[in-house]
Amino acid sequence: MTPLQQAVQAAFDADGPLAGAAEGFRARDGQTRLALAVAGVIGPGGVLVAEAATGVGKTFAYLVPALLSGERVLLSTATKTLQDQLYGRDLPQLARALKLPLRTALLKGRASYLCLHRLALADQSPQMHEPRLRRSLAQIERWAKTTRTGDLAELPDLDERSPIIPLVTSTRENCLGADCPRFRDCHVNLARRQAMAADLVVVNHHLFFADLAIRESGMAELLPTVRVAIFDEAHQLNETGIQFLGQQLATGQLLDFARDLLAAGLQQARGLVDWPGLAGEIEMATRQLRLAASATRGGARLRWADAVPEGVDAEAWPGSLARLGQALQAAAAALDTVSELAPDFVRLRERALLLAGRAERFALPCEPVLVRWVEVGAGLRLIESPLDIADAVRTRLLAAPDEQGPGRAWVFVSATLGDDERLSWFTGPCGLDQAEVLRIGSPFDYARQAALYVPPHIVRPNDPAHSAQVARLAGDAALRLGGRTMVLTTTLRALRGIGEWLGERFGPASGLEVLVQGALPKRVLMERFRAGHAGGRPGCVLVAAASFWEGVDMPGDALQLVVIDKLPFPPPGDPLVEARCRRIELAGRSAFSDYSVPEAAVALKQGAGRLIRRETDTGLLVICDTRLTQMGYGKRLLAALPPMRRLTSPVEFDTALTALRDTPPDIVN
């Protein structure tokens, strides 16, 4: 063992410092194995990809060797919520247990921090006639006088979807930089200065890739000073990365620019330029572009393999893009004439040229190595993306440094990274084919704690009656359990259908409350679900999709039944999925076997992972898709799931429900 590995081993011993000072700690073989592997790569440098199943304790396993190494560390995780948990709970706890003098810093994107300059201007926004926004602004103004960080996460009652947030935060495009009158007090700059002085900096994947793509976050200066980089929840890296390594142009972005142009022009250069005319032309061109796709339903992704996206007006689209580019160029030219009057005009001109360049790019054919599509919602988003981040990782991250000494250590960790020994679902798209790979199974006794049921009587997912049957099964079971049920759907259509069916069945007097994703902020839904029967309130059934398949942690008896409506194969009509499948087929491989099945396996593992979160949990997983037991690929998907005992009939399922209802989970031996 190396000296670092010896120190790590001692820390994780049953009588080590963690056992005496870290709340809830107990020695686990898998956790120690992972920690030693992390320590092994930190010393000489290199790349470690580790899948550590639920219950291993991966957070302490990577933090302890990172802290004991004495190196500067960059730690990236998937969400701002997980950032706050690491920074506010895990790191202080470990620093105390290990008795380390540790300087840590939390660094988020601009949209997480209050911009004092924009706060001063927010009251003049046309949107401020709404009483709800005025109340939110008043709350933020009071908080702004006392906050030291400016992190909006300090305001728990502020909905993350609130329209006030863009009015009081900055973007790369509208930030005035050193010309800002509040530059010295800037919360973003303070966070960056603290990050540069820290031993360990906690960021998130979005921020990391924003910097990699456009040097936005300030990590251009930070990353070269760091020798150890750890990515937790690494399974999200590829999908997060391609968002920043491509190009986007959104109608909301264009309308925001038009509003900022008009407001700044009228406030600081009234009469010098026809500001209403310039802003109005941009708005008209933007709306004309949206109207070209008016026949397409919201929530769609339109293929864009030819000159125009599929399903849009082929005559109106090119003209709308051209008109938009011209309107933005005209705005840039006008802003150039007044740029000396105020720094706002300099930044607005840069924004105009950036948006004009993107409009021009989307008027040209797409490069063969990229894929392009349009997302349709209340507005449009034009997107051009690489198929994965492999090239960027190899050339921008893993390239050997010029300096002498050990190379940089890269550690990628998640509970779910693939369904084969090489974890190729993750390592291939992320350019990590040569990495050291480690897989550590869960310490949970799944055969005792959980059971899997595939209802044989439910129709195939392509049958119109499928969602109603899923809702009926989930409702019947939830009634038996007094709630404690989560239904995970693979589509928004199923989410709405199952949510409506359950909502109609269980009224206010039913003893059950039906919670549906989208009706309330995610944080509020989770708090209500966790509360369960507390205070005499009814139990809950939560119907959710997308982000609820992962990152949801509800140990104990709050959640005892997870129902998955169907196997989570990637959507076949999605342009990005089609492009990835086409690339695999051109290489002479099977897109279904090498892409669709691994994608489904990983998603299924993530969804199943919501059920058992600690050693005393018990529960049932129901997958309402008979293809799992009837099709050949079902064996591969079943093998990817935790080794739960199998229920094969409605009678066995009924018996298991009764046992679950009658056995308090917290006293299971």
Secondary structure, 3 states (H helix, E strand, C coil): CCHHHHHHHHHHCCCCHHHHHCCCCCCCHHHHHHHHHHHHHHCCCEEEEEEECCCCCHHHHHHHHHHHCCCCEEEEECCHHHHHHHHHHHHHHHHHHHCCCCCEEECCCHHHECCHHHHHHHCCCHHHHCHHHHHHHHHHHHHHCCCCCCEHHHCCCCCCCCCCHHHHCCCCCCCCHHHCCCHHHCHHHHHHHHHHHCCEEEEEHHHHHHHHHHCCCCHHHHHHHCCEEEECCHHHHHHHHHHHHCEEEEHHHHHHHHHHHHHHHHHHCCCCCCHHHHHHHHHHHHHHHHHCCCCCCCCEEEECCCCCCCCCCCCHHHHHHHHHHHHHHHHHHHHHHCCCCCHHHHHHHHHHHHHHHHHHHHHCCCCCCEEEEEEECCCEEEEEEECCCHHHHHHHHCCCCCCCCCCCEEEEEECCCCCCCCCHHHHCCCCCCCCEEEEECCCCCHHHHEEEECCCCCCCCCCCCHHHHHHHHHHHHHHHHCCCEEEECCCHHHHHHHHHHHHHHCCCCCCEEEEECCCCCHHHHHHHHHHCCHHHCCEEEEEECHHHHCCCCCCHHHCCEEEECCCCCCCCCCHHHHHHHHHHHHCCCCHHHHHHHHHHHHHHHHHHCCCCCCCCCCEEEEECCCHHHHCCCHHHHHHHCCCCEEECCHHHHHHHHHHHHHCCHHHCC
